[in-house]
């Protein structure tokens, strides 16, 4: 997947726009559709995992603990001291109970959700290996059944923000098989004319997806027959963007997005932890320096973004240095 880092960087930028874009006038948030950045993360993660064969539970979870959960613990500890949490709050966050209670309002809900999903990935991989594409149908029946049972039997919808993202995850996990079944060529097999036609089709798919989100996933939200069903509407836009970036990355380099794509976990975490306070501080203190209101908002947004990326990069660098030292020490102990 040549476009993985670039697409993840684009998704990170979308999420930042969703959280911190300040409307320049009364038009409202023109990036209300940008929450689809989360769906892109689910798709890209699933696509990468779907290409691996026979994922073993212990090595896989150990890897995810080091790459996702340990940073999550560090972020939680920072917030524990920075936001003066009670110990009860910290424990709920660390064990995932905060996510089950507060859904999308939980501390870094995406990291909690994806870790719970990772616990099931070895099973998904095993099922895929056993019954191939039929597993795609079974797993989709699984999320549909789960969503209906939880809502109508237990009146519980707090984790629908995850369950209703399972379709895009499963599509990513089985994406190569779906394309093969539909006899869709990969970009490497296309001639110039086919690439142009494909790009136009992908643009139309993205446009349709964004229109669906704006119509039924923002002010008016599709919540029937299950709550938060509107998250499924992001699927066309995600697929279209994936294919577009695959085409674009054949001929162009997206250095900034690729750099951002390496920091997605840290950028997401630090924007949720500090972004609002930083942007509010800048808006307040730039008021006397910059009289033009739209310009002040743009500068506050950009400086906030740069600040978050900077601390994300520093954390990413330091954490990976420590992780490398830890893994090197473990290997030496194994040799001894």
ABEGO torsion letter per residue (X at the ends): XAAAAAAAAAAAAAAAAAAABBBABAAEBAAAAAAAAAAAAAAAAAAAAAABBGBBAAAAAAAAAAAAAAAAAAAAAAAAAAAGBBAAAAAAAAAGAAAAAAEAABBGAAAAAAAAAAAAAAAAAAAAAAAEAAAAAAAAAAAAAAAAAAAAAAGBAAAAAAAAAAAAAAAAAAAAAAAAAAGBBBAAABBAAAAAAAAAAAAAAAAAAAAAAAAAABABBBAOABBGAAAAAAAAAAAAAAAAAAAAAAABBBAAAAAAAAAAAAAAAAAAAAAAAAAAAAAAAAAAABABAAAAAAAAAAAAAAAAAAAAAAAAAAAAAAAAAAAAAAAAAAAX
